[in-house]
């Protein structure tokens, strides 16, 4: 038998998932945030979405070009050079 628990919410402050149990004020049981006060996020226009995607694309390419260290290969320690005494 299925029960009607009301509307399902994800709290915008703490991320808790809960049902409002058909109460007039949908408040989070964990932090008490009123879900009607959730900030409204305006969707980006198509031009702004393309600009954001173009700006993010070069950053991803830089990370992909970074060399991947091979397994078993150890990096040289610069500390060894500092420990050797210098000849005067």
GROMACS elastic network, one bead per residue, 0.5 to 0.9 nm:
[ bonds ]
;  ai    aj funct       b0    kb
    3     6     6  0.89770   500
    4     7     6  0.86847   500
    4    21     6  0.79732   500
    4    22     6  0.86340   500
    5     8     6  0.80322   500
    5    19     6  0.60893   500
    5    20     6  0.70129   500
    5    22     6  0.67028   500
    6    19     6  0.59233   500
    6    20     6  0.55739   500
    6    23     6  0.81143   500
    7    18     6  0.84470   500
    7    19     6  0.54597   500
    7    20     6  0.56703   500
    7    21     6  0.72282   500
    7    22     6  0.71264   500
    7    26     6  0.87125   500
    8    17     6  0.72964   500
    8    18     6  0.58058   500
    8    20     6  0.66132   500
    8    21     6  0.88171   500
    9    12     6  0.87862   500
    9    16     6  0.80697   500
    9    17     6  0.57184   500
    9    18     6  0.54120   500
    9    19     6  0.59572   500
    9    20     6  0.73777   500
    9    26     6  0.83915   500
    9    28     6  0.84971   500
    9    35     6  0.80014   500
   10    13     6  0.88223   500
   10    14     6  0.83982   500
   10    15     6  0.55057   500
   10    16     6  0.55688   500
   10    18     6  0.65293   500
   10    19     6  0.87880   500
   10    28     6  0.85679   500
   10    35     6  0.87173   500
   11    14     6  0.57004   500
   11    16     6  0.52029   500
   11    17     6  0.63871   500
   11    18     6  0.78135   500
   11    27     6  0.84063   500
   11    28     6  0.62408   500
   11    31     6  0.86640   500
   11    33     6  0.74378   500
   11    34     6  0.86691   500
   11    35     6  0.67464   500
   11    38     6  0.85941   500
   12    15     6  0.57817   500
   12    16     6  0.82257   500
   12    33     6  0.81128   500
   12    35     6  0.72223   500
   12    38     6  0.63338   500
   12    39     6  0.83743   500
   13    16     6  0.83278   500
   13    28     6  0.89841   500
   13    31     6  0.78383   500
   13    33     6  0.70451   500
   13    38     6  0.84815   500
   14    28     6  0.86776   500
   14    30     6  0.79487   500
   14    31     6  0.69808   500
   14    33     6  0.87139   500
   16    28     6  0.73906   500
   16    29     6  0.83480   500
   16    30     6  0.71532   500
   16    31     6  0.87211   500
   17    28     6  0.84095   500
   18    21     6  0.88281   500
   18    28     6  0.71698   500
   18    29     6  0.76629   500
   19    22     6  0.80623   500
   19    26     6  0.82342   500
   19    28     6  0.88474   500
   20    23     6  0.57844   500
   20    24     6  0.83309   500
   20    25     6  0.78161   500
   20    26     6  0.52018   500
   20    27     6  0.72114   500
   20    28     6  0.82141   500
   21    26     6  0.83955   500
   22    25     6  0.85374   500
   22    26     6  0.81068   500
   23    26     6  0.63356   500
   23    27     6  0.88060   500
   25    34     6  0.69597   500
   25    35     6  0.79814   500
   25    36     6  0.79253   500
   26    33     6  0.84358   500
   26    34     6  0.59555   500
   26    35     6  0.56646   500
   26    36     6  0.71364   500
   27    30     6  0.88091   500
   27    31     6  0.82968   500
   27    32     6  0.54042   500
   27    33     6  0.53435   500
   27    35     6  0.57500   500
   27    36     6  0.83202   500
   28    31     6  0.57099   500
   28    33     6  0.52933   500
   28    34     6  0.66288   500
   28    35     6  0.72168   500
   29    32     6  0.56269   500
   29    33     6  0.81935   500
   30    33     6  0.83381   500
   32    35     6  0.89695   500
   33    36     6  0.87024   500
   33    37     6  0.78621   500
   33    38     6  0.87560   500
   34    37     6  0.56967   500
   34    38     6  0.75939   500
   35    38     6  0.54431   500
   36    39     6  0.86545   500
   37    40     6  0.88107   500
   44    47     6  0.80035   500
   44    48     6  0.59003   500
   44    49     6  0.60221   500
   45    48     6  0.52799   500
   45    49     6  0.62211   500
   45    50     6  0.87908   500
   46    49     6  0.50596   500
   46    50     6  0.63096   500
   46    51     6  0.86888   500
   47    50     6  0.52382   500
   47    51     6  0.62664   500
   47    52     6  0.86841   500
   48    52     6  0.60648   500
   48    53     6  0.85069   500
   49    52     6  0.51411   500
   49    53     6  0.61175   500
   49    54     6  0.85663   500
   50    53     6  0.50707   500
   50    54     6  0.60640   500
   50    55     6  0.85731   500
   51    54     6  0.50837   500
   51    55     6  0.61594   500
   51    56     6  0.86394   500
   52    55     6  0.51159   500
   52    56     6  0.61940   500
   52    57     6  0.86466   500
   53    56     6  0.51272   500
   53    57     6  0.60848   500
   54    57     6  0.52379   500
   54    58     6  0.73598   500
   55    58     6  0.64943   500
   55    59     6  0.75375   500
   56    59     6  0.54942   500
   56    60     6  0.66044   500
   57    60     6  0.53387   500
   57    61     6  0.64311   500
   57    62     6  0.89682   500
   58    62     6  0.63124   500
   58    63     6  0.88385   500
   59    62     6  0.52620   500
   59    63     6  0.65954   500
   59    64     6  0.88574   500
   60    63     6  0.52823   500
   60    64     6  0.63246   500
   60    65     6  0.88680   500
   61    64     6  0.50163   500
   61    65     6  0.62840   500
   61    66     6  0.89273   500
   62    65     6  0.52519   500
   62    66     6  0.66420   500
   63    66     6  0.54550   500
   63    67     6  0.89651   500
   64    67     6  0.81466   500
   65    68     6  0.88394   500
   69    72     6  0.87900   500
   69    73     6  0.70559   500
   69    74     6  0.86430   500
   69    75     6  0.88361   500
   70    73     6  0.55631   500
   70    74     6  0.85723   500
   71    74     6  0.83036   500
   74    77     6  0.89109   500
   76    79     6  0.88386   500
   76    80     6  0.86845   500
   77    80     6  0.60048   500
   77    81     6  0.79263   500
   78    81     6  0.56146   500
   78    82     6  0.70134   500
   79    82     6  0.52473   500
   79    83     6  0.65022   500
   80    83     6  0.52863   500
   80    84     6  0.67788   500
   81    84     6  0.57223   500
   81    85     6  0.88556   500
   82    85     6  0.77837   500
